Amino acid sequence: MLHADVAVVGAGAAGLFAALVAAREGAQVVLVSRSPLAESASYWAQGGVAAAMTPGDSPARHMADTLAAGRGAARESAVRVLCEEAPARLAELTALGVSFDADRHGALALGLEGGHSARRVAHAGGSATGRRITRALSAAVAVDAGIEVLEGASASALWVHEGRCIGLLAEPVRRRSTQSTLATAVAVAARGTLLATGGAAALWERTTNPRGAIGAGLTLAHAAGADLADLELVQFHPTALVAEGDDDGFLITEAVRGEGALLLDAAGERFVDELAPRDEVALAIRERLHSQGTPSVSLHLRPVDMTRFPNVANALAAAGLDPRRDLIPVAPAAHYTMGGIASDLHGRSSLAGLYAVGECGCTGLHGANRLASNSLAECFVFGRRAAMAAGEEPRAAPPAAGRPQPGPSPVPSPHTRAALWRLAGLERSPDELRRLAHDPFGLARRIAGSALAREESRGAHQRSDATMPEPRLDGMHTVVRGEGAPVMEHWS
């Protein structure tokens, strides 16, 4: 058995930052990571960190943009926390060694992305922001004496005793390509347990995410008795590459549209405001695909200085595409899950002692449509808050016997991934959702139930039988408790 003040599961941006904050507050931290540090999904994040940093901008303006993008479903208190605290977290990242892009005068070179009314997105290395941030945070974690890292390990169960989460069960990952620091399973007893396991967009067959983004933290938390929320709210990124093999689904950041890239239909005509929020752009593309009978629309990148987006240029070259010459075929793909483990403004779940931050958590911040680059900001704003709160949890003595046993597998079958894409994609019908509600994979059933409960179209959730937002559902969140039917709640 290992003992810690704070146990963190996941070594993406949220988990690394939370571990550092907790350790610097004097906590002994155990960090559980399936992969070596700096190889998480955050490593591939092309977006930046949204924060109001210029005299012409303000947290209030950032807040207005976030609420507008959330389509009447964003939790205002969470939005206020993010927008007011993001500038300080950006400064903290700089102090930790993240080198954000600057202009020739040394000021932050802020980008413009869809849904933002001002340039407020800080990038590091152009579209390599995730890579730069996770490298800097991983380096800081590796030398912090207060953090013990279990690499090549996964949390297979949460440890619950007398209605409280008191830690987790960590097991070595059994893969040839992964070296684990564990020889066998070990129980980790902790005052506070913080899940930062990422999202669930790879449950869908066509996705921009790495294959491991399957909602493992949600499966863990639900099995332990924690509430889930807003599982039906899944953002489909408009511009994912359409290609054969492993290149299919590669995300082409919308920052290129902020720098002049255009979307063209089969007739070579523009058909949408390229800087509209993602749900609008994705639905406009879907309409063109259906009306013109094509598998993709074209992204015209010739006006863009691609030296600012080296990983996009490299990926396109690997797929045999030259943005100086070729129109790039794109179509929507599952990208980001707004729902997750229901949590308050300090990351606390409904299960005492358990916290969730980053994409696996759901504070209600994003509502029905995430504003671009708010997700990395969320990792740091709420990661700090959760780390501080988790370190203050009371110490609970673990029971003398009865350590946790592995829970249900979080890995979906190919059949489930295909069913989610077919039955719970950009547009859903009640009949298709009822079919999905019988899928053998538990998380797929809960997504279907939540989508059935939200009888409206709002942001990223589109119902063929209810094509408009329902005013009575403004500000409402779909909550899943145990095996019961989802309920709609208003969060203050």
C-alpha positions in Angstrom: 0.0 0.0 0.0 1.1 3.6 -0.8 0.0 6.5 1.3 -0.5 10.0 0.0 -2.3 13.2 0.8 -3.5 13.6 -2.8 -3.7 10.9 -5.5 -4.0 12.1 -9.0 -5.0 9.9 -11.9 -3.9 11.2 -15.4 -0.9 13.0 -16.6 -2.4 15.4 -19.1 -2.4 19.2 -18.6 -5.0 19.1 -15.7 -3.4 16.2 -13.8 0.2 17.5 -14.1 -0.8 21.0 -13.0 -2.9 19.7 -10.1 -0.1 17.5 -8.9 2.3 20.4 -8.9 -0.1 22.7 -7.1 -0.8 20.1 -4.4 2.9 19.3 -3.9 3.8 23.0 -3.7 1.1 23.4 -1.0 3.0 20.7 1.0 1.0 17.6 0.1 2.5 14.3 -0.7 1.2 13.3 -4.1 1.0 10.0 -6.0 0.5 10.6 -9.7 -0.8 7.6 -11.8 -0.1 7.7 -15.5 -0.9 5.1 -18.1 1.9 6.4 -20.4 5.2 8.0 -19.8 5.0 11.7 -18.9 4.4 14.1 -21.8 2.6 11.5 -23.9 -1.0 12.2 -22.9 -3.8 13.4 -25.1 -3.0 17.0 -24.0 0.4 16.6 -25.8 -1.5 16.7 -29.1 -3.7 19.7 -28.2 -3.4 22.3 -31.0 -5.6 25.0 -29.4 -4.2 27.5 -26.9 -5.2 28.9 -23.5 -8.0 31.5 -23.6 -7.5 34.4 -21.2 -8.4 38.1 -21.4 -4.9 39.7 -21.4 -5.1 43.0 -23.4 -6.4 46.4 -22.5 -9.2 46.1 -25.1 -10.4 42.8 -23.7 -11.8 41.9 -20.2 -13.0 38.9 -18.2 -16.5 40.2 -18.7 -16.2 40.1 -22.4 -14.6 36.6 -22.3 -17.5 35.6 -20.1 -20.1 37.0 -22.6 -18.5 35.0 -25.4 -18.4 31.8 -23.4 -22.1 32.1 -22.3 -23.1 32.8 -25.9 -21.2 29.7 -27.2 -22.8 27.6 -24.4 -26.3 28.2 -25.9 -28.1 28.9 -22.7 -26.8 25.8 -20.9 -23.5 27.1 -19.4 -23.3 27.4 -15.6 -22.7 31.2 -15.1 -20.8 30.8 -11.8 -18.3 28.4 -13.5 -17.9 30.7 -16.4 -17.2 33.6 -14.1 -14.5 31.6 -12.2 -12.8 30.6 -15.5 -12.7 34.0 -17.1 -11.6 35.9 -13.9 -8.9 33.4 -13.0 -7.5 32.4 -16.4 -5.0 35.4 -16.7 -3.4 34.5 -13.4 -3.0 30.8 -14.5 -1.5 31.9 -17.7 1.1 33.9 -15.8 1.7 30.9 -13.5 2.4 28.7 -16.5 4.9 31.2 -17.8 6.6 31.1 -14.4 6.7 27.2 -14.7 8.7 27.5 -17.9 6.1 27.5 -20.7 7.2 29.9 -23.4 4.2 31.4 -25.1 4.5 32.9 -28.5 5.3 36.7 -28.6 5.3 39.4 -31.2 8.4 41.3 -32.2 7.9 43.7 -29.3 7.8 40.8 -26.7 4.1 41.0 -26.0 1.9 37.9 -26.1 1.0 37.1 -29.7 -2.7 36.3 -29.1 -4.8 34.4 -31.7 -8.4 34.8 -32.7 -10.6 31.7 -32.8 -14.2 30.9 -33.5 -16.7 32.4 -31.1 -14.2 34.9 -29.6 -14.9 38.6 -30.0 -11.2 39.5 -29.4 -7.7 38.0 -29.8 -7.3 36.2 -26.5 -5.8 32.8 -27.3 -2.2 32.3 -26.2 -0.3 29.7 -28.1 3.1 28.1 -27.6 4.9 27.0 -30.8 1.9 27.9 -32.9 -0.3 24.8 -33.0 2.1 22.8 -30.7 0.7 24.3 -27.5 -0.2 21.1 -25.9 3.2 19.7 -26.6 5.0 22.7 -25.1 2.8 22.8 -22.0 2.9 19.1 -21.1 6.7 19.0 -21.7 7.2 21.9 -19.2 4.8 20.5 -16.6 6.2 17.0 -16.9 9.8 18.3 -16.4 8.6 20.1 -13.2 6.8 17.0 -11.9 9.8 14.8 -12.6 12.0 16.8 -10.2 9.5 17.6 -7.5 10.3 15.6 -4.4 6.7 15.7 -3.2 5.4 13.8 -6.2 5.8 10.0 -6.7 5.0 9.1 -10.3 3.6 5.6 -11.2 4.2 5.4 -14.9 2.7 2.6 -17.0 0.0 2.2 -14.4 -3.8 2.6 -14.5 -6.4 3.1 -11.9 -8.7 0.0 -12.1 -11.0 1.0 -9.2 -11.7 3.7 -6.7 -11.4 2.8 -3.0 -14.7 3.6 -1.2 -15.1 3.1 2.5 -18.2 4.2 4.5 -19.4 6.4 1.7 -16.1 8.1 1.1 -13.4 7.7 -1.6 -10.2 7.0 0.3 -7.9 6.2 -2.6 -7.7 3.8 -5.6 -6.3 0.6 -6.9 -3.4 1.0 -9.4 -2.4 -1.8 -11.7 0.5 -2.1 -14.2 -0.5 -1.6 -17.8 0.1 -4.9 -19.6 1.5 -3.7 -22.9 4.7 -4.6 -24.6 5.4 -1.0 -25.5 4.9 0.2 -21.9 7.4 -0.1 -19.1 5.5 0.0 -15.7 7.0 1.2 -12.4 4.7 -1.4 -10.7 5.3 -5.1 -10.6 1.8 -5.8 -9.2 -1.4 -4.1 -8.2 -1.1 -1.6 -5.3 -3.7 0.2 -3.2 -3.1 3.9 -2.8 -4.7 5.5 0.3 -5.3 9.2 0.0 -7.1 12.0 1.7 -8.3 13.3 -1.7 -8.4 11.5 -5.0 -8.4 13.6 -8.2 -9.4 12.2 -11.6 -7.9 14.0 -14.6 -8.4 11.1 -17.0 -9.5 13.1 -20.1 -12.6 12.9 -22.2 -14.6 10.2 -24.0 -14.7 11.4 -27.7 -12.9 8.2 -28.8 -16.0 6.2 -27.9 -17.2 7.5 -31.3 -15.9 5.7 -34.4 -14.8 8.9 -36.2 -12.9 11.0 -33.8 -10.0 13.5 -33.5 -8.9 11.9 -30.2 -6.3 9.3 -29.5 -7.8 5.9 -29.0 -7.4 6.0 -25.2 -10.0 8.9 -24.7 -12.8 6.5 -23.8 -14.1 8.0 -20.6 -12.3 5.6 -18.3 -12.6 8.1 -15.4 -16.3 8.3 -15.9 -16.6 4.5 -15.8 -14.5 4.5 -12.6 -16.5 7.2 -10.9 -19.9 5.8 -11.8 -18.9 2.3 -10.5 -17.9 4.0 -7.2 -21.3 5.8 -6.9 -20.5 9.3 -8.2 -23.0 11.3 -10.4 -22.3 11.9 -14.1 -23.8 14.9 -16.0 -24.4 16.2 -19.5 -23.3 13.0 -21.3 -25.3 13.9 -24.4 -23.4 17.1 -25.0 -20.6 16.1 -27.3 -18.8 18.6 -29.6 -18.0 17.5 -33.1 -15.0 19.5 -34.5 -15.9 20.8 -38.0 -12.5 20.3 -39.6 -11.1 16.8 -39.2 -9.1 15.5 -42.1 -10.9 12.9 -44.3 -8.3 10.4 -45.4 -7.5 6.7 -45.5 -6.1 4.8 -42.6 -4.6 6.4 -39.5 -4.6 9.9 -41.0 -8.4 10.1 -40.9 -9.7 12.3 -38.2 -6.5 14.4 -37.8 -7.7 17.7 -36.3 -6.9 20.8 -38.3 -7.1 23.6 -35.7 -9.6 26.3 -36.2 -6.8 28.8 -35.5 -6.1 28.4 -39.3 -9.5 29.9 -39.9 -8.7 32.8 -37.6 -5.7 33.4 -39.9 -7.7 33.4 -43.2 -8.5 29.8 -44.1 -11.8 29.3 -46.0 -14.4 26.5 -46.1 -15.7 25.7 -49.6 -18.4 23.3 -50.8 -18.3 21.0 -53.8 -19.1 24.0 -56.1 -16.2 25.9 -54.7 -18.5 28.3 -52.8 -18.2 29.6 -49.2 -21.2 28.5 -47.2 -20.6 29.5 -43.6 -18.9 32.1 -41.4 -15.6 30.3 -40.7 -15.3 31.9 -37.3 -18.8 31.0 -36.0 -19.0 28.7 -33.0 -18.2 25.1 -33.7 -21.7 23.7 -33.5 -22.8 26.1 -36.3 -19.9 25.3 -38.5 -20.2 21.5 -38.0 -23.9 21.6 -38.8 -23.4 23.8 -41.9 -20.8 21.2 -43.1 -23.2 18.4 -42.4 -25.9 20.0 -44.4 -23.6 20.4 -47.4 -22.4 16.8 -47.2 -26.0 15.6 -47.3 -27.3 18.1 -50.0 -24.3 17.6 -52.3 -23.7 13.9 -51.6 -20.0 14.3 -50.9 -17.9 12.8 -48.1 -16.1 16.1 -47.4 -15.9 19.8 -47.9 -12.7 21.6 -48.7 -10.5 23.7 -46.4 -8.6 26.4 -48.5 -5.3 27.0 -46.7 -3.4 28.9 -49.3 -3.9 32.3 -47.6 -2.4 31.0 -44.3 1.3 31.1 -43.3 1.6 27.4 -42.5 5.0 28.0 -40.8 2.9 29.0 -37.9 1.2 25.6 -37.8 4.1 23.1 -38.3 2.4 20.0 -36.9 -0.6 20.6 -39.2 1.7 21.1 -42.2 3.7 17.9 -41.3 0.6 15.8 -40.9 -0.8 17.0 -44.2 2.5 16.2 -45.9 2.4 12.7 -44.4 -1.0 12.3 -46.0 0.3 13.4 -49.3 -1.3 16.9 -49.2 0.3 20.2 -49.9 -1.7 23.2 -48.4 0.0 25.5 -50.9 -1.5 23.6 -53.8 -4.3 21.3 -52.6 -7.7 21.9 -51.1 -7.9 19.8 -47.9 -10.8 17.4 -47.5 -12.5 17.8 -44.1 -15.6 16.7 -42.3 -16.8 16.8 -38.6 -15.6 14.2 -36.1 -16.3 13.7 -32.4 -13.8 15.9 -30.6 -14.8 17.0 -27.0 -17.2 15.8 -24.4 -18.7 18.7 -22.4 -20.2 16.2 -20.0 -18.4 14.1 -17.4 -18.3 13.5 -13.6 -20.6 16.1 -12.1 -18.5 18.5 -10.0 -18.7 21.8 -8.2 -16.5 24.9 -8.6 -13.7 23.2 -6.7 -13.9 19.9 -8.6 -15.7 18.0 -5.9 -17.9 15.2 -7.1 -21.0 13.9 -5.4 -18.8 11.2 -3.7 -16.9 12.6 -0.7 -13.2 12.7 -1.2 -13.4 12.4 -5.0 -12.5 15.2 -7.4 -12.6 15.5 -11.2 -10.9 18.1 -13.4 -10.3 18.7 -17.1 -12.4 17.0 -19.7 -13.5 14.1 -17.4 -15.2 16.6 -15.1 -18.4 18.6 -15.7 -18.8 21.8 -13.8 -21.3 23.0 -16.4 -18.7 25.5 -17.7 -19.1 24.7 -21.4 -22.9 24.4 -21.6 -24.0 22.9 -24.8 -21.0 24.0 -26.9 -17.4 24.6 -25.7 -15.8 27.9 -26.7 -12.5 27.3 -28.5 -9.4 27.1 -26.2 -11.5 27.3 -22.9 -10.6 23.7 -22.3 -6.9 24.2 -21.6 -7.7 27.2 -19.5 -10.2 25.0 -17.6 -7.5 22.5 -16.8 -5.4 25.1 -15.0 -8.1 27.2 -13.3 -10.1 24.3 -11.9 -7.0 22.1 -11.6 -5.6 24.6 -9.1 -8.9 24.8 -7.2 -9.3 21.0 -7.0 -5.8 20.4 -5.9 -6.1 23.0 -3.0 -9.4 21.5 -1.9 -8.3 17.8 -2.2 -5.2 18.5 0.0 -7.5 19.8 2.8 -9.7 16.6 3.0 -9.7 14.8 6.4 -7.4 11.8 6.7 -9.4 8.6 6.8 -7.8 5.4 8.1 -8.1 2.7 5.5 -9.8 -0.5 6.6 -7.6 -3.4 7.8 -9.0 -5.6 5.2 -11.0 -5.4 2.0 -8.9 -3.3 -0.4 -10.6 -2.4 -3.7 -11.2 -4.9 -6.4 -11.0 -4.0 -10.2 -14.1 -2.5 -11.6 -15.8 -2.9 -15.0 -13.7 -2.6 -18.1 -13.8 0.9 -19.5 -12.9 -0.3 -23.1 -15.7 -0.3 -25.6 -16.0 -2.8 -28.5 -15.7 -1.8 -32.1 -19.4 -2.5 -32.3 -20.1 0.1 -29.6 -17.9 2.8 -31.3 -19.7 2.2 -34.6 -23.1 2.4 -32.9 -22.3 5.7 -31.1 -21.2 7.2 -34.4 -24.3 5.9 -36.3 -26.9 6.5 -33.6 -25.6 9.4 -31.5 -23.8 11.6 -34.0 -24.4 15.2 -35.1 -28.2 14.5 -35.3 -30.1 12.0 -33.1 -33.5 10.5 -33.4 -35.5 8.9 -30.5 -35.7 5.6 -32.3 -31.9 5.4 -32.9 -31.2 6.5 -29.3 -33.6 3.8 -27.9 -31.6 1.3 -30.0 -28.3 2.6 -28.5 -29.9 2.4 -25.0 -29.6 -1.4 -25.3 -25.9 -1.4 -26.1 -23.9 -3.8 -23.8 -21.4 -1.1 -22.9 -22.6 0.9 -19.8 -21.4 4.3 -20.8 -23.0 4.1 -24.2 -26.3 3.3 -22.6 -26.0 6.3 -20.2 -25.2 8.6 -23.2 -28.3 7.3 -25.0 -30.4 7.8 -21.9 -29.2 11.4 -21.4 -29.7 12.2 -25.1 -33.3 10.9 -24.8 -33.9 13.0 -21.7 -32.9 16.2 -23.4 -35.9 16.6 -25.7 -34.6 19.6 -27.7 -31.9 20.8 -30.0 -29.3 22.9 -28.3 -25.7 23.5 -29.4 -23.9 20.2 -29.9 -27.0 18.2 -29.2 -29.3 18.0 -32.2 -32.6 16.1 -32.2 -34.4 15.4 -35.5 -37.8 15.4 -33.7 -37.2 18.6 -31.6 -35.3 21.0 -33.8 -35.3 24.1 -31.5 -34.1 24.8 -27.9 -36.8 24.2 -25.3 -37.0 27.4 -23.0 -37.8 25.3 -19.9 -34.4 23.6 -20.3 -32.4 26.8 -20.2 -29.6 26.3 -17.7 -30.6 22.7 -17.0 -28.1 19.8 -16.7 -28.8 16.1 -17.3 -27.7 14.2 -14.2 -27.2 10.4 -14.1 -27.3 8.8 -10.6 -26.7 5.1 -10.3 -28.8 3.0 -12.6 -31.8 5.4 -12.4 -33.2 7.4 -15.3 -31.4 10.8 -15.9 -32.9 13.8 -14.2 -32.8 17.5 -15.2 -31.3 19.9 -12.7 -30.5 23.6 -12.5 -27.0 24.4 -11.1 -26.4 27.7 -9.5 
